[in-house]
Amino acid sequence: MKLVLSLALISLLSRGYSAEIKLAWNPSDTPGVTNYILYGSTNTLTLSNFNVRTNVGTNLVVAISTLTSRQWQFGVTAQKDLIESDMSNILPIEVPLPPKVLRIIIP
């Protein structure tokens, strides 16, 4: 099954020592897709090398939270009749370090 998905970052929100990102992609042109699977990795992303694997059903948008601050790579596949497509484009995302704690000192 050929899958051409355009994976895109919708938003990145950093809170404390973790972050939440929202990712979206176009639906597969293949009729009858039963679910999409999102993959994420802090190394080179492949279908056999990943830190995150999330079955998101037929949703085209997903939010992932509690990501550590570092470089991540994300991709998505589609499934139909238990056959998984090739990976979409790989989207690199830098999850920033949390801001330093600021203190206001009043003399």
N, C-alpha and C positions, 0 to 999 in steps of 0.2 A: 504494500500500500504506500503510495507516494504521498507525502505530506509536506506542504509548503505553508508553514505558519510564520507569522511575523510576531515575535515575542517582544513586548515593550514594557518598559517601566512606567507605571502610573504615578506612584509616589513612594518616597522613602522618608520615614519618620524615625528619628533616633531618640530613644528614651533611656537614660541611664547607661547600663552596660550592654544593651541589646537594641535591636532596631526592628521595625516592621516595614516590609515592602509590599506593594501591590503590583502584580504583574497581569498583563492581559495579552491575548493573542486572537488572531482571526480563526474562525471555524475551518475545519478541514473541508476540502471540496468533495471528499469521499462520502457518499450517502451512507447512513446507518452507523456512524461512529457512536459507540456506547459510552466512552469516557476518555478523558485526557489525563495524562500523568505528567506532573511537573518534577523535574530533576534539578538539584542544586549541588554544587561542589565548590570546595575551597581550593581544589587543584584543577587539573585539566578534566573537563566534564566529558564523560562517555556513558553509555548505557551500563557499563560494568564498573565505573568509578564515580561514585557520588556520595554525598553526605546526607542529602535530603531526597526522598522520593515520596510524593504525595499524589494519591489518586483524587482528582477533583471532580469526578463525575462528568457531566456535560457543561459545567461552568466554564466560561471563557475569561474569568477574572478570579484571581486568588490572592489572598493576603497571607504572608508568612511572617511570623513574629519570632522573637527571641534569637535573632541572628547575631552572631558575634561580629565585632568590628574587624573587618578584613576584606580582601577581594573575594567575591563570589562569582560563579558562573551559573547561569540558568538556561534550561532548554525544556521543551515540552514535546510529548509524543501523543498520538491518538491511537485508540484501540477499537477494533471491530472484530467480532467473532474470536476473541482472545489472541488476535494477531496485532502486534504493536508496530507502529510505523517507525521510520527513521526519525532521528532527532531534528527538531526545528533549528532555526538559527540559534547560536549561542549568544546570550546576552551577558556581558560582564558588568558587574555592579560593585562599586566600592562602598562598603558600609563604613561610615566614618566613626572615628573614636568619639566617645561622649565628650561634651564640653567640660572644661575644667570648672570646678566649683568656685563660684565667685562669692566673696564675702564683702559686705559693706561694713566698714568700721567708722563709727561716728565718734569724733574726739570729744 
